[in-house]
């Protein structure tokens, strides 16, 4: 029996790093600018938006520092592109422990800083409005990110601990997260959360399509658990063919066989989305429980602290320059 010859396949296209991360960053800045320039409330509250941007930057800096410490990167970092090509050159971590710590390092420092500032304000007879404001932003943004819901940092930790082996479980987890976000948006009448929940529903459909491709690849014994740079030429073209088989409308537009399409980078990006990391289960049950307990503590304690000192929160809203 002859081994398959990689020379029979054309060289796979080089992945051209898109600027989707930078585009998201620019989108975020644009939205902030639009809010600043529109409406009396927003014009009077531009400082909050600048502080919120600072909170996000500090959050992402925490992720980045931990990534640099391990020399790897984790998936789903929202604003990582601000650090340029340094993060693009890193390989994705395949370690549960590393991914958990990278995701924790985003919200935990912000929660600690917010709690410390809030406690200082509690014990100050004349607290500064700015201190209370920044502490509440640090707590709210980072506690939200630590919730065990996809796509928050807490959700990514749950995914890498419990759902990395099974596409069906991952799909169900994302669907539940979507429904929870929609429900919370309706309860609190916060329409951005409702919209975000519905967008998560589209992600569920994407997982369904990927699962169908994964089933075909596993049946054909094609290894898709690796990074794009590690794919052989043959694996690329086989995964590409499996993707097109599941998307017949694209198949009618894109050349068949081993002919590169004029917009091949679009297909390359779809192939990258199909790929999965071969995660190493290097965290035992006690370690997982310890990290989950830590997450729970960093969510529950700040909420308890704020709700047991609502008089300070009410004082802030009465005196804030809205």
N, C-alpha and C positions, 0 to 999 in steps of 0.2 A: 504494500500500500504506500503510495507516494504522499509525502508531506506537501501541503499547499505552499505554493511559491508566491511570496509577496510581490515578486517582480511582475506577476500577471496583472497587478492592479496599478492604476495611475497613482502618483504621489498625492496623498491627501492635502487639501488646501491648508495653507498656514492660517491659523486663527488670527484675524485682525481684531485686536482689542477694541471693542466699541466704547463709546463714551456714555453709556447709559447711566453709569454712576454719576459722572459729571453733569449729565443732563438732569438727573434727579436733584442734584445740588443746586443747579441753576434754576430749576423749577421751584424749589423750596424758597430760594432767595427772591425769585420773581413774585411768588405768592405773598411773601412778607412785604415786598415793596408795594404791591397792589393794595394790601390791607392798610399800610401806612398812609397811602395817598387817597384812600376812600373812606368816607364816613366820619362824622364828628367823633364818635366813640373811639375809633381806631386812631385818628389823628391825635387825640388827647392821650392815647395809651401806647404810643410808639415805643416807649422805653420797655414795656412789657415784651413786645415783639423782639426787640434787640436782646433782652435778657433771655428770652426763650431760645433764640438762635445760639446764644452763648452756652446754654444748658445742653443743647444738642451737640455742640462742638466738643464740650468737655466729655460728654457721654461717649462719643465716637473716639476721642483721644484715649480713653480708658481701654476700649477694645484694641486700638492700634498698638498701645504700649505692651499689652499682653501678647499680641500677635508677634511683635518684634522680639519679645522675650523668648518665645518658643520657636521663632523663625518660620512660622506657618500662618495661614489665614483661615478663618472660619467663613462659612457661607452666610449670605444675607446681610452683610454689614451695609447699612443704608447710605452713609455718607463717607465711606472709606476712600472714595476717589479723590477727596481733598488732599490726601497724602501722596498723590501722584503714583508714579510707576513702582515705588517701593513695595506697595501692597500687591500690585499686579504680578510681580516677579516671584512672589512667595507661592509655595505649593499649598493646597488645601490640607488641613489637618485631617488625619484619619483616626485620631485618638479621641475617645469619649472624654477623657480627663481634660485634654487640651481644649476641646471645643466647649466644654462646660465652663472652664475657667475663663476663656476668652469672652464668652457671652456674659458671664457674671461680672466681669471687670467693667462693663459699660454702666449698668445701673447702680451697682453697689457703692462706688465712691460718691456718686451724686446723692444717693440716699443718706449716706453718713454725713456728708457736708450739709445737706438740707436739715437733717435732724439736729445737728450741732447748732446751726444758726437759729433754728426754731426754739431750741431750749434756751439759748442765750436771750432771745427776745422774750420768752416767758418770764425769765428771772430779772428782766430789766423793767423798772417802773415806767420808763419812757422809751419804749422800743422804737427803732427807726423803721419807717414804713418800707423802705427799700430792703432792709434785712428780712422782714416778714415776707415780702413779696418774692424775693429770690428763693427763700427757703421753701415756700409753698410750691414754686415752680420746680425746684430740684426734686422735691418729694413726689409731686404728682406725676411728672414726666417719667421719672425712673421707677416708681412703684408700678405704673402702668406697664412699663417695659418688662417688668419682672413677672407679670402675670403669666400663668402656664397656658397661653393661647398662641396659636400660630397667627401672625409671624413675629411676635414679640420675642425678646431674648429668652424669657422664661419658657416660651413655647418651643424655641429651638433646643433648649436644654432637654425638655421632655422628649422631643423628637429623637435626639441623638441617644438618649438613654433607653427609650422604650419602643420606638417605631421605625428604627432604621432598617430593620430586616424585612419588613412586610409592607408592600405598597398599599394593600387594602387598609391596614391599620393607620398608615400615614394619611390616606385619603379621608378616613372617618374622623381622624383628629382635626384635620383642616376644616371639614364640614361642620363639626361641632363648634369649632372656634368661630366660624362664619356666623352660625346661628346665634351664638352667645353675643357677638358684637352687634348684630342687628337688633336683638332683644334689648340689650343695654341701651342702644341708641334710641329705641322707641320709648323705653321707660323714662329715660332722662331727656327725651325730646331733643337729642343732639344729632342733627341730620348728617354731619360729616361721618359720624360713627356708623350710621345706617348705610351710607354709601360705601364706606370702607368694607363693611360686612358683605355687601353684595359683590364687591370686587373680589373678595376672598372666595365667593362662590364660583367666580370664573376660574380661579386658581384650582378649585376642586375639579372642574372640567379638564383643566390641563393635566392634572394628576391621573385622571381617568384615561386620557389619551396616552400618557406615558406608560401607564400600567399595561395597556394593550400592546404597545411596542415591546415592553419588557417581556411579556409572555411569549411573543414571537421570537425574541432574541434568545430566551432561555431554552425554548424548544429547539432552536437551531444551534444551541451551545456556543453562543457568541458572548464573549466577556464584555459587559458594558459597565463594570464596576471599576473604573479608572478615570484619570483625568484625560482631557482631550490630547494633551501633549504626549501621552503614553500610548494612544491608540496606534495600532499598525495601519498601514494603508488599506489592507483587506477589511479590517474591523470598521474603519470609517465608511467604506462603500457599502458594507452589509447593513450597518445601522442606518445609513442614509436610505437604502432601499426599503428597509422595514418601516421607517418613518413615512415614506411616500406611499407605501401600501395602505397605511392607516389614514392617509389623507388623499383620497382619490382626486379631489379637485385640484390639488397642487400637482399631482402626477400628470394631469392633462396639460399643464403649463410648462413644467420643468422637463428638460431632456432626459430620456431614459438611458440606461446603460451607465457607462463611465464617463459621460460627457459633463464637463463643468458648466453650470448655469452662469449666466452673466451676473446674477445676484447670489452667487454661491455662499457668500458670508451669512446670508439669511438661513441657509440650510445648515451651515456650520453651527450657528447659534442654536438651532433646533436640536442638532445632535448633542451639543453640550448640555442642553436641558434634559435630555434623555439619560445622560450618563449619571451614575451614582458613585459615591465614594464607598470604598470597602472599609467600613468602620471597624476598628479594633476594639472589642469590648474590654477595655483595660480599667474599668471601674467596677468593683464588686458591689454586692447588694448593700452592704453597710455604707460604702462610699456614696452610693446613689441616695440612700436615705438621709445621709448627713447633708448633702448638697440641697436636696429637696427641703429639708428642715430649715436650712440656712435661708433659702429663698422665701419660705413661709414666714420666717422671723423678720426678714427685711421688708416684707409686705405688711404684715399684721402690726408690728410695733409702730411704724410711722403713722399708719391710719389711726391706731389707738391714741397716739400722742396728739394728733390734730383734733380728733373728736372729743378728747377730754379737755381740750383748751379752745373750744369754739368761741369763747369770749374774745380771744385774741384775733381769731379769724374774722369775727363780726366787726371788731374794732378796725381791722385793716380795711374791710370793704366800706366802712363808713368814712374813713379818712383818706383812702386812696384817691389819687388824682385822675378819676375817670371822666 
